């Protein structure tokens, strides 16, 4: 099968777009404090909670796995 020549460019643009969204989210919540973290948590808090829920059964008695 032939691969398209510009395929790597689209992967790079996709990764850059996701990184840009995460950066803007972080700056708006954690740096500029446009919303309270209790109302709209930043990406760091969301990631920490995700990792914690992978192995902790609190509060509902289940893990993500």
PyMOL Python script that loads the backbone (N, CA, C, O; Angstrom):
from pymol import cmd

cmd.read_pdbstr("""\
ATOM      1  N   UNK A   1       0.824  -1.186   0.000  1.00  0.00           N
ATOM      2  CA  UNK A   1       0.000   0.000   0.000  1.00  0.00           C
ATOM      3  C   UNK A   1       0.867   1.248   0.000  1.00  0.00           C
ATOM      4  O   UNK A   1       1.902   1.290   0.664  1.00  0.00           O
ATOM      5  N   UNK A   2       0.455   2.243  -0.727  1.00  0.00           N
ATOM      6  CA  UNK A   2       1.203   3.503  -0.764  1.00  0.00           C
ATOM      7  C   UNK A   2       0.760   4.403   0.388  1.00  0.00           C
ATOM      8  O   UNK A   2      -0.424   4.506   0.708  1.00  0.00           O
ATOM      9  N   UNK A   3       1.752   5.046   0.996  1.00  0.00           N
ATOM     10  CA  UNK A   3       1.437   6.047   2.005  1.00  0.00           C
ATOM     11  C   UNK A   3       1.444   7.416   1.349  1.00  0.00           C
ATOM     12  O   UNK A   3       2.190   7.680   0.406  1.00  0.00           O
ATOM     13  N   UNK A   4       0.592   8.273   1.879  1.00  0.00           N
ATOM     14  CA  UNK A   4       0.596   9.641   1.372  1.00  0.00           C
ATOM     15  C   UNK A   4       1.804  10.387   1.914  1.00  0.00           C
ATOM     16  O   UNK A   4       2.236  10.141   3.040  1.00  0.00           O
ATOM     17  N   UNK A   5       2.345  11.290   1.123  1.00  0.00           N
ATOM     18  CA  UNK A   5       3.552  12.012   1.513  1.00  0.00           C
ATOM     19  C   UNK A   5       3.328  12.952   2.693  1.00  0.00           C
ATOM     20  O   UNK A   5       4.197  13.055   3.559  1.00  0.00           O
ATOM     21  N   UNK A   6       2.200  13.635   2.753  1.00  0.00           N
ATOM     22  CA  UNK A   6       1.964  14.649   3.773  1.00  0.00           C
ATOM     23  C   UNK A   6       1.311  14.119   5.027  1.00  0.00           C
ATOM     24  O   UNK A   6       0.790  14.909   5.814  1.00  0.00           O
ATOM     25  N   UNK A   7       1.314  12.815   5.251  1.00  0.00           N
ATOM     26  CA  UNK A   7       0.624  12.227   6.384  1.00  0.00           C
ATOM     27  C   UNK A   7       1.216  12.685   7.713  1.00  0.00           C
ATOM     28  O   UNK A   7       0.464  12.917   8.660  1.00  0.00           O
ATOM     29  N   UNK A   8       2.522  12.821   7.815  1.00  0.00           N
ATOM     30  CA  UNK A   8       3.174  13.268   9.040  1.00  0.00           C
ATOM     31  C   UNK A   8       2.796  14.689   9.412  1.00  0.00           C
ATOM     32  O   UNK A   8       2.742  15.039  10.591  1.00  0.00           O
ATOM     33  N   UNK A   9       2.535  15.505   8.404  1.00  0.00           N
ATOM     34  CA  UNK A   9       2.151  16.898   8.648  1.00  0.00           C
ATOM     35  C   UNK A   9       0.815  16.959   9.387  1.00  0.00           C
ATOM     36  O   UNK A   9       0.647  17.776  10.292  1.00  0.00           O
ATOM     37  N   UNK A  10      -0.131  16.107   9.012  1.00  0.00           N
ATOM     38  CA  UNK A  10      -1.445  16.113   9.652  1.00  0.00           C
ATOM     39  C   UNK A  10      -1.382  15.588  11.083  1.00  0.00           C
ATOM     40  O   UNK A  10      -2.115  16.058  11.953  1.00  0.00           O
ATOM     41  N   UNK A  11      -0.514  14.624  11.323  1.00  0.00           N
ATOM     42  CA  UNK A  11      -0.326  14.133  12.688  1.00  0.00           C
ATOM     43  C   UNK A  11       0.275  15.225  13.555  1.00  0.00           C
ATOM     44  O   UNK A  11      -0.147  15.407  14.697  1.00  0.00           O
ATOM     45  N   UNK A  12       1.242  15.948  13.038  1.00  0.00           N
ATOM     46  CA  UNK A  12       1.866  17.045  13.769  1.00  0.00           C
ATOM     47  C   UNK A  12       0.858  18.151  14.076  1.00  0.00           C
ATOM     48  O   UNK A  12       0.841  18.683  15.186  1.00  0.00           O
ATOM     49  N   UNK A  13       0.035  18.494  13.119  1.00  0.00           N
ATOM     50  CA  UNK A  13      -0.989  19.526  13.328  1.00  0.00           C
ATOM     51  C   UNK A  13      -1.998  19.072  14.373  1.00  0.00           C
ATOM     52  O   UNK A  13      -2.433  19.875  15.197  1.00  0.00           O
ATOM     53  N   UNK A  14      -2.376  17.800  14.353  1.00  0.00           N
ATOM     54  CA  UNK A  14      -3.323  17.273  15.328  1.00  0.00           C
ATOM     55  C   UNK A  14      -2.749  17.319  16.741  1.00  0.00           C
ATOM     56  O   UNK A  14      -3.431  17.742  17.675  1.00  0.00           O
ATOM     57  N   UNK A  15      -1.520  16.893  16.899  1.00  0.00           N
ATOM     58  CA  UNK A  15      -0.869  16.926  18.211  1.00  0.00           C
ATOM     59  C   UNK A  15      -0.691  18.359  18.704  1.00  0.00           C
ATOM     60  O   UNK A  15      -0.899  18.641  19.884  1.00  0.00           O
ATOM     61  N   UNK A  16      -0.313  19.249  17.819  1.00  0.00           N
ATOM     62  CA  UNK A  16      -0.144  20.657  18.186  1.00  0.00           C
ATOM     63  C   UNK A  16      -1.479  21.272  18.609  1.00  0.00           C
ATOM     64  O   UNK A  16      -1.517  22.095  19.524  1.00  0.00           O
ATOM     65  N   UNK A  17      -2.554  20.887  17.961  1.00  0.00           N
ATOM     66  CA  UNK A  17      -3.877  21.414  18.312  1.00  0.00           C
ATOM     67  C   UNK A  17      -4.292  20.976  19.706  1.00  0.00           C
ATOM     68  O   UNK A  17      -4.803  21.781  20.485  1.00  0.00           O
ATOM     69  N   UNK A  18      -4.078  19.707  20.027  1.00  0.00           N
ATOM     70  CA  UNK A  18      -4.418  19.209  21.362  1.00  0.00           C
ATOM     71  C   UNK A  18      -3.569  19.905  22.416  1.00  0.00           C
ATOM     72  O   UNK A  18      -4.084  20.293  23.464  1.00  0.00           O
ATOM     73  N   UNK A  19      -2.286  20.066  22.158  1.00  0.00           N
ATOM     74  CA  UNK A  19      -1.405  20.762  23.098  1.00  0.00           C
ATOM     75  C   UNK A  19      -1.811  22.219  23.283  1.00  0.00           C
ATOM     76  O   UNK A  19      -1.747  22.746  24.393  1.00  0.00           O
ATOM     77  N   UNK A  20      -2.222  22.862  22.215  1.00  0.00           N
ATOM     78  CA  UNK A  20      -2.656  24.255  22.305  1.00  0.00           C
ATOM     79  C   UNK A  20      -3.918  24.396  23.156  1.00  0.00           C
ATOM     80  O   UNK A  20      -4.021  25.319  23.964  1.00  0.00           O
ATOM     81  N   UNK A  21      -4.868  23.494  22.979  1.00  0.00           N
ATOM     82  CA  UNK A  21      -6.098  23.535  23.781  1.00  0.00           C
ATOM     83  C   UNK A  21      -5.766  23.333  25.258  1.00  0.00           C
ATOM     84  O   UNK A  21      -6.284  24.052  26.113  1.00  0.00           O
ATOM     85  N   UNK A  22      -4.904  22.358  25.563  1.00  0.00           N
ATOM     86  CA  UNK A  22      -4.508  22.123  26.950  1.00  0.00           C
ATOM     87  C   UNK A  22      -3.782  23.335  27.535  1.00  0.00           C
ATOM     88  O   UNK A  22      -3.991  23.682  28.697  1.00  0.00           O
ATOM     89  N   UNK A  23      -2.939  23.970  26.743  1.00  0.00           N
ATOM     90  CA  UNK A  23      -2.214  25.155  27.211  1.00  0.00           C
ATOM     91  C   UNK A  23      -3.166  26.315  27.496  1.00  0.00           C
ATOM     92  O   UNK A  23      -3.048  26.972  28.530  1.00  0.00           O
ATOM     93  N   UNK A  24      -4.091  26.568  26.602  1.00  0.00           N
ATOM     94  CA  UNK A  24      -5.066  27.654  26.804  1.00  0.00           C
ATOM     95  C   UNK A  24      -5.924  27.367  28.030  1.00  0.00           C
ATOM     96  O   UNK A  24      -6.194  28.271  28.821  1.00  0.00           O
ATOM     97  N   UNK A  25      -6.354  26.119  28.194  1.00  0.00           N
ATOM     98  CA  UNK A  25      -7.144  25.711  29.359  1.00  0.00           C
ATOM     99  C   UNK A  25      -6.353  25.962  30.639  1.00  0.00           C
ATOM    100  O   UNK A  25      -6.887  26.523  31.596  1.00  0.00           O
ATOM    101  N   UNK A  26      -5.083  25.551  30.666  1.00  0.00           N
ATOM    102  CA  UNK A  26      -4.238  25.746  31.838  1.00  0.00           C
ATOM    103  C   UNK A  26      -4.062  27.227  32.157  1.00  0.00           C
ATOM    104  O   UNK A  26      -4.189  27.633  33.312  1.00  0.00           O
ATOM    105  N   UNK A  27      -3.776  28.024  31.150  1.00  0.00           N
ATOM    106  CA  UNK A  27      -3.548  29.458  31.368  1.00  0.00           C
ATOM    107  C   UNK A  27      -4.822  30.134  31.876  1.00  0.00           C
ATOM    108  O   UNK A  27      -4.765  30.946  32.799  1.00  0.00           O
ATOM    109  N   UNK A  28      -5.945  29.813  31.294  1.00  0.00           N
ATOM    110  CA  UNK A  28      -7.208  30.452  31.706  1.00  0.00           C
ATOM    111  C   UNK A  28      -7.587  30.111  33.144  1.00  0.00           C
ATOM    112  O   UNK A  28      -8.090  30.970  33.868  1.00  0.00           O
ATOM    113  N   UNK A  29      -7.351  28.861  33.570  1.00  0.00           N
ATOM    114  CA  UNK A  29      -7.786  28.442  34.900  1.00  0.00           C
ATOM    115  C   UNK A  29      -6.707  28.661  35.954  1.00  0.00           C
ATOM    116  O   UNK A  29      -6.987  29.237  37.006  1.00  0.00           O
ATOM    117  N   UNK A  30      -5.486  28.217  35.694  1.00  0.00           N
ATOM    118  CA  UNK A  30      -4.454  28.234  36.720  1.00  0.00           C
ATOM    119  C   UNK A  30      -3.639  29.519  36.770  1.00  0.00           C
ATOM    120  O   UNK A  30      -3.120  29.868  37.830  1.00  0.00           O
ATOM    121  N   UNK A  31      -3.513  30.224  35.668  1.00  0.00           N
ATOM    122  CA  UNK A  31      -2.685  31.426  35.659  1.00  0.00           C
ATOM    123  C   UNK A  31      -3.556  32.679  35.800  1.00  0.00           C
ATOM    124  O   UNK A  31      -3.309  33.516  36.669  1.00  0.00           O
ATOM    125  N   UNK A  32      -4.559  32.802  34.955  1.00  0.00           N
ATOM    126  CA  UNK A  32      -5.408  33.996  34.972  1.00  0.00           C
ATOM    127  C   UNK A  32      -6.564  33.907  35.965  1.00  0.00           C
ATOM    128  O   UNK A  32      -7.172  34.926  36.295  1.00  0.00           O
ATOM    129  N   UNK A  33      -6.875  32.703  36.445  1.00  0.00           N
ATOM    130  CA  UNK A  33      -7.959  32.466  37.407  1.00  0.00           C
ATOM    131  C   UNK A  33      -9.292  33.045  36.916  1.00  0.00           C
ATOM    132  O   UNK A  33      -9.986  33.738  37.659  1.00  0.00           O
ATOM    133  N   UNK A  34      -9.636  32.757  35.671  1.00  0.00           N
ATOM    134  CA  UNK A  34     -10.885  33.261  35.106  1.00  0.00           C
ATOM    135  C   UNK A  34     -12.113  32.562  35.702  1.00  0.00           C
ATOM    136  O   UNK A  34     -13.191  33.152  35.776  1.00  0.00           O
ATOM    137  N   UNK A  35     -11.948  31.326  36.119  1.00  0.00           N
ATOM    138  CA  UNK A  35     -13.009  30.577  36.808  1.00  0.00           C
ATOM    139  C   UNK A  35     -12.398  29.905  38.022  1.00  0.00           C
ATOM    140  O   UNK A  35     -11.211  29.582  38.033  1.00  0.00           O
ATOM    141  N   UNK A  36     -13.213  29.696  39.040  1.00  0.00           N
ATOM    142  CA  UNK A  36     -12.754  28.988  40.224  1.00  0.00           C
ATOM    143  C   UNK A  36     -12.514  27.520  39.878  1.00  0.00           C
ATOM    144  O   UNK A  36     -13.239  26.939  39.070  1.00  0.00           O
ATOM    145  N   UNK A  37     -11.493  26.925  40.492  1.00  0.00           N
ATOM    146  CA  UNK A  37     -11.210  25.509  40.221  1.00  0.00           C
ATOM    147  C   UNK A  37     -12.291  24.600  40.761  1.00  0.00           C
ATOM    148  O   UNK A  37     -12.385  23.450  40.331  1.00  0.00           O
ATOM    149  N   UNK A  38     -13.108  25.066  41.683  1.00  0.00           N
ATOM    150  CA  UNK A  38     -14.220  24.237  42.145  1.00  0.00           C
ATOM    151  C   UNK A  38     -15.343  24.195  41.114  1.00  0.00           C
ATOM    152  O   UNK A  38     -16.108  23.232  41.064  1.00  0.00           O
ATOM    153  N   UNK A  39     -15.442  25.230  40.301  1.00  0.00           N
ATOM    154  CA  UNK A  39     -16.468  25.279  39.253  1.00  0.00           C
ATOM    155  C   UNK A  39     -15.965  24.619  37.978  1.00  0.00           C
ATOM    156  O   UNK A  39     -16.686  23.839  37.356  1.00  0.00           O
ATOM    157  N   UNK A  40     -14.734  24.927  37.583  1.00  0.00           N
ATOM    158  CA  UNK A  40     -14.152  24.421  36.334  1.00  0.00           C
ATOM    159  C   UNK A  40     -12.694  24.077  36.590  1.00  0.00           C
ATOM    160  O   UNK A  40     -11.825  24.940  36.461  1.00  0.00           O
ATOM    161  N   UNK A  41     -12.409  22.815  36.956  1.00  0.00           N
ATOM    162  CA  UNK A  41     -11.027  22.460  37.311  1.00  0.00           C
ATOM    163  C   UNK A  41     -10.083  22.531  36.127  1.00  0.00           C
ATOM    164  O   UNK A  41     -10.479  22.330  34.979  1.00  0.00           O
ATOM    165  N   UNK A  42      -8.839  22.819  36.426  1.00  0.00           N
ATOM    166  CA  UNK A  42      -7.824  22.892  35.387  1.00  0.00           C
ATOM    167  C   UNK A  42      -7.377  21.511  34.935  1.00  0.00           C
ATOM    168  O   UNK A  42      -7.746  20.506  35.542  1.00  0.00           O
ATOM    169  N   UNK A  43      -6.588  21.459  33.877  1.00  0.00           N
ATOM    170  CA  UNK A  43      -6.167  20.169  33.333  1.00  0.00           C
ATOM    171  C   UNK A  43      -5.288  19.368  34.289  1.00  0.00           C
ATOM    172  O   UNK A  43      -5.315  18.137  34.259  1.00  0.00           O
ATOM    173  N   UNK A  44      -4.516  20.034  35.127  1.00  0.00           N
ATOM    174  CA  UNK A  44      -3.665  19.329  36.081  1.00  0.00           C
ATOM    175  C   UNK A  44      -4.530  18.596  37.100  1.00  0.00           C
ATOM    176  O   UNK A  44      -4.276  17.430  37.402  1.00  0.00           O
ATOM    177  N   UNK A  45      -5.535  19.259  37.625  1.00  0.00           N
ATOM    178  CA  UNK A  45      -6.437  18.651  38.610  1.00  0.00           C
ATOM    179  C   UNK A  45      -7.224  17.498  37.986  1.00  0.00           C
ATOM    180  O   UNK A  45      -7.423  16.468  38.628  1.00  0.00           O
ATOM    181  N   UNK A  46      -7.664  17.662  36.759  1.00  0.00           N
ATOM    182  CA  UNK A  46      -8.397  16.599  36.072  1.00  0.00           C
ATOM    183  C   UNK A  46      -7.502  15.377  35.887  1.00  0.00           C
ATOM    184  O   UNK A  46      -7.946  14.252  36.117  1.00  0.00           O
ATOM    185  N   UNK A  47      -6.252  15.577  35.476  1.00  0.00           N
ATOM    186  CA  UNK A  47      -5.331  14.468  35.278  1.00  0.00           C
ATOM    187  C   UNK A  47      -5.011  13.773  36.610  1.00  0.00           C
ATOM    188  O   UNK A  47      -4.973  12.544  36.676  1.00  0.00           O
ATOM    189  N   UNK A  48      -4.782  14.562  37.667  1.00  0.00           N
ATOM    190  CA  UNK A  48      -4.506  13.981  38.983  1.00  0.00           C
ATOM    191  C   UNK A  48      -5.680  13.140  39.471  1.00  0.00           C
ATOM    192  O   UNK A  48      -5.480  12.051  40.009  1.00  0.00           O
ATOM    193  N   UNK A  49      -6.894  13.634  39.290  1.00  0.00           N
ATOM    194  CA  UNK A  49      -8.078  12.896  39.706  1.00  0.00           C
ATOM    195  C   UNK A  49      -8.248  11.620  38.888  1.00  0.00           C
ATOM    196  O   UNK A  49      -8.638  10.588  39.433  1.00  0.00           O
ATOM    197  N   UNK A  50      -7.963  11.674  37.595  1.00  0.00           N
ATOM    198  CA  UNK A  50      -8.041  10.495  36.737  1.00  0.00           C
ATOM    199  C   UNK A  50      -7.069   9.417  37.201  1.00  0.00           C
ATOM    200  O   UNK A  50      -7.441   8.249  37.314  1.00  0.00           O
ATOM    201  N   UNK A  51      -5.821   9.808  37.471  1.00  0.00           N
ATOM    202  CA  UNK A  51      -4.811   8.846  37.910  1.00  0.00           C
ATOM    203  C   UNK A  51      -5.184   8.279  39.276  1.00  0.00           C
ATOM    204  O   UNK A  51      -5.033   7.080  39.508  1.00  0.00           O
ATOM    205  N   UNK A  52      -5.666   9.118  40.176  1.00  0.00           N
ATOM    206  CA  UNK A  52      -6.068   8.668  41.512  1.00  0.00           C
ATOM    207  C   UNK A  52      -7.225   7.670  41.423  1.00  0.00           C
ATOM    208  O   UNK A  52      -7.245   6.683  42.158  1.00  0.00           O
ATOM    209  N   UNK A  53      -8.165   7.912  40.550  1.00  0.00           N
ATOM    210  CA  UNK A  53      -9.340   7.045  40.431  1.00  0.00           C
ATOM    211  C   UNK A  53      -8.989   5.700  39.785  1.00  0.00           C
ATOM    212  O   UNK A  53      -9.773   4.755  39.875  1.00  0.00           O
ATOM    213  N   UNK A  54      -7.836   5.600  39.142  1.00  0.00           N
ATOM    214  CA  UNK A  54      -7.416   4.324  38.563  1.00  0.00           C
ATOM    215  C   UNK A  54      -7.187   3.260  39.634  1.00  0.00           C
ATOM    216  O   UNK A  54      -7.413   2.076  39.388  1.00  0.00           O
ATOM    217  N   UNK A  55      -6.737   3.678  40.831  1.00  0.00           N
ATOM    218  CA  UNK A  55      -6.418   2.695  41.860  1.00  0.00           C
ATOM    219  C   UNK A  55      -7.120   2.925  43.194  1.00  0.00           C
ATOM    220  O   UNK A  55      -6.981   2.092  44.090  1.00  0.00           O
ATOM    221  N   UNK A  56      -7.865   4.010  43.371  1.00  0.00           N
ATOM    222  CA  UNK A  56      -8.555   4.295  44.624  1.00  0.00           C
ATOM    223  C   UNK A  56     -10.043   4.017  44.467  1.00  0.00           C
ATOM    224  O   UNK A  56     -10.658   4.442  43.489  1.00  0.00           O
ATOM    225  N   UNK A  57     -10.620   3.304  45.427  1.00  0.00           N
ATOM    226  CA  UNK A  57     -12.038   2.936  45.340  1.00  0.00           C
ATOM    227  C   UNK A  57     -12.969   3.994  45.935  1.00  0.00           C
ATOM    228  O   UNK A  57     -14.187   3.880  45.796  1.00  0.00           O
ATOM    229  N   UNK A  58     -12.433   5.005  46.585  1.00  0.00           N
ATOM    230  CA  UNK A  58     -13.275   6.046  47.183  1.00  0.00           C
ATOM    231  C   UNK A  58     -13.822   6.941  46.068  1.00  0.00           C
ATOM    232  O   UNK A  58     -13.113   7.096  45.074  1.00  0.00           O
ATOM    233  N   UNK A  59     -14.958   7.516  46.132  1.00  0.00           N
ATOM    234  CA  UNK A  59     -15.998   7.400  47.138  1.00  0.00           C
ATOM    235  C   UNK A  59     -17.062   6.351  46.797  1.00  0.00           C
ATOM    236  O   UNK A  59     -17.877   6.016  47.657  1.00  0.00           O
ATOM    237  N   UNK A  60     -17.079   5.827  45.576  1.00  0.00           N
ATOM    238  CA  UNK A  60     -18.184   4.957  45.164  1.00  0.00           C
ATOM    239  C   UNK A  60     -17.879   3.471  45.239  1.00  0.00           C
ATOM    240  O   UNK A  60     -18.736   2.657  44.892  1.00  0.00           O
ATOM    241  N   UNK A  61     -16.679   3.089  45.683  1.00  0.00           N
ATOM    242  CA  UNK A  61     -16.340   1.689  45.830  1.00  0.00           C
ATOM    243  C   UNK A  61     -15.870   0.999  44.564  1.00  0.00           C
ATOM    244  O   UNK A  61     -15.804  -0.229  44.527  1.00  0.00           O
ATOM    245  N   UNK A  62     -15.544   1.752  43.533  1.00  0.00           N
ATOM    246  CA  UNK A  62     -15.088   1.148  42.275  1.00  0.00           C
ATOM    247  C   UNK A  62     -13.929   1.946  41.706  1.00  0.00           C
ATOM    248  O   UNK A  62     -13.788   3.138  41.978  1.00  0.00           O
ATOM    249  N   UNK A  63     -13.102   1.281  40.914  1.00  0.00           N
ATOM    250  CA  UNK A  63     -12.031   1.960  40.202  1.00  0.00           C
ATOM    251  C   UNK A  63     -12.418   2.039  38.713  1.00  0.00           C
ATOM    252  O   UNK A  63     -13.398   1.428  38.289  1.00  0.00           O
ATOM    253  N   UNK A  64     -11.658   2.778  37.950  1.00  0.00           N
ATOM    254  CA  UNK A  64     -11.953   2.895  36.524  1.00  0.00           C
ATOM    255  C   UNK A  64     -11.712   1.595  35.778  1.00  0.00           C
ATOM    256  O   UNK A  64     -12.405   1.301  34.805  1.00  0.00           O
ATOM    257  N   UNK A  65     -10.744   0.818  36.221  1.00  0.00           N
ATOM    258  CA  UNK A  65     -10.475  -0.451  35.550  1.00  0.00           C
ATOM    259  C   UNK A  65     -11.583  -1.431  35.819  1.00  0.00           C
ATOM    260  O   UNK A  65     -11.538  -2.562  35.337  1.00  0.00           O
TER     261      UNK A  65
END
""", "prot")
cmd.dss("prot")
cmd.show_as("cartoon", "prot")
cmd.util.cbc("prot")
cmd.orient("prot")
